[in-house]
Amino acid sequence: MEDTVRAPGPPPGPWIGLASACWAANAALGASVGAGLVHTGRFRWIHHALYIATTTTTALATLLGAGSSSAARRAAARALAPALLPLAALPHVGTPAQGHPRRHAVAALSAAPFYATALIRARADRAR
């Protein structure tokens, strides 16, 4: 029999999904505002709140996955971890309001491959 040490707390799989959903919602809102389809006006704070939720859930999913006893969940966490870099850079690359819409969008979208890969790896763990 094999003894394993499990990280306390919920499994990382759902957290990876939640982090990805937060990122997707924030990207969709940002793209909609950028395309002029949505005008947030006094409610710009929603985009900021989604950014905080995205960053927090991404960090939490990465930490929970790194401490998992499952090799697939650790792989998913390793795939997700690089998404934290563009998220950390976003406040420093400028915003559309500061005249840098493309830089902001490219930085935000550069996290997409990491979320996609982490979701694929987390789903592979669920299939087992």
HUJOVEN-V260417 format. One record per helix or strand of 2 or more residues. SS is the DSSP state (a for helix, b for strand). FROM is the first residue (numbers start at 0). TO is the last residue. If there is no record, write none. Layout:
ss,from,to
SS,FROM,TO
SS,FROM,TO
This chain:
ss,from,to
a,11,33
a,40,42
a,44,65
a,70,80
a,82,92
a,95,97
a,100,108
a,111,126
